[in-house]
Amino acid sequence: MLLDEKSHIFEIKFMAEKVHVHYWPPDTLKWSESLAQRVDQDLNENRERKRIIVKKEIIFIDNYEFRAIKKIGLTIPLFKKESTLVFEGKFEEFHAHIHITLRGENYLDIFNKLVEWRSRYFPDSILS
């Protein structure tokens, strides 16, 4: 993570073991069959680790750029060394619901950085 109060640079980089992206919410532009197949092939069914970059109000997953981020959830499941980032966002002109799972020794460090990022850029995602 890079955080510079002067230039306001904020970036978190990590590799995710699992990503799942699907069409949501139902009242938005429907995905074509070819788009759904491309997302499945590139992200959902591809078992290679995915490069994640979180920059202020944008999340990059490999070659996909998600904007209009909202409804951000962060969890740590019981009995597992992993954390999950869940959010809604847009890529190209399409809406999506995204789940990103990261595992490994640094999962807690990344989780804490994501909590800080969410608090700073998306305070409305935190319920009181």
N, C-alpha and C positions, 0 to 999 in steps of 0.2 A: 504494500500500500504506500502510495506517495501522497502526503498531505502537506501542503505548503500554504500557510495562512496568507502569505503575500499574493501568490498567484492562484490560490484555490484549486490546485491540482489534487484530484482524488482518484485513486485507481487501486483496484484489487484484482490480482491475477491468480488463477489456480486452475488445476485440471480436475474435471468432474468425471466420475466413473459412470454416471447414468444421467441421461437427459430424456425427458418425455415432453413433447409439445403437441397440443391438440387444439382444434377449433373451439373457441369460446369467446364471448358469450353467444348464445343462440340467436340473438336479435341483430347480429352483425353480418357483414358480407360473407356468404358461404364460400368455403374453400372449394376449388375445382378438384376433381379426382386426381389430376396430374400434380397439383400442388401438394395434396395430402400424401401422394406416393413419394414425392421428392423429400418432404419433411420426414417421412418414415425411413426412407433410405439413408438420408444424411444424418439424422439425429436419433430417431426412436429405435431403429433396428440395428444401427451401427454400434457395435460393441467396443470400438476404440474409445479411449478417453477423449473428452472434449475440452478444448481450450476456452476458458471463461475469462472475460475481462469486464469488470464493472467500472464504469467511468461516470461519475456524477449521476445523471439521469438516463443513462444508456447501458444496456447489457449486451455484450457480444458473446455468441456461442458459435465457435468456429467462424464460419463465413456469414452467419446470420446476425443482423443488428436489430435489437428490440428497443423500441421507444414507447412513449406514452405508458410508462410503467405505473402500475397501481396494484393495490391489494396484495402487499408483500407479506409473506409469512416465512418465518424461520423456525425450524424445529430440530431437536436432537432426540431421536428415538431411544427408548430405554434399551439397555443392554447391547448397544451397538456403538462402534467408534465411527460415527458418521453424522452428518448434518444435511438438512434439506432446505433449499430455497425454493419457494413457490411464489409465482406472481402472474399477473395479467399484463400483456403488452401487445405491441403491434410490430410486425415485420412487413416490409413492403407496405401494402395497404390493408393487410389482413390482421385481424385480432386473433390472439392465442392465449392459452393457459399453459404455463411452463413449470415443470418440476426439474430441479437440478439437485443431484445427490453427489456429495463428495465424501470420500473415506480417506483414512490414513492418519498418521501421527499428528498432522497439523490441522485436523478438522476443527478443533476447538478454537484455535487461533483465527482461522478464517471465519468461523461462525461469529466470533466477537467483532471482527472487522466489519462483517456484514450487518451486525446489529448497529454498530456506529454509523455506517453508511445509511441504513434505513432511517435512523433517528435524525440524521442531518438533512437528508434530501426528501424523505417521505414521512414526515411526522404524522400525517393523517392515517398511515397504515397501522399505527399503534393505538389500540383501544385502551381507554382508562378504566 
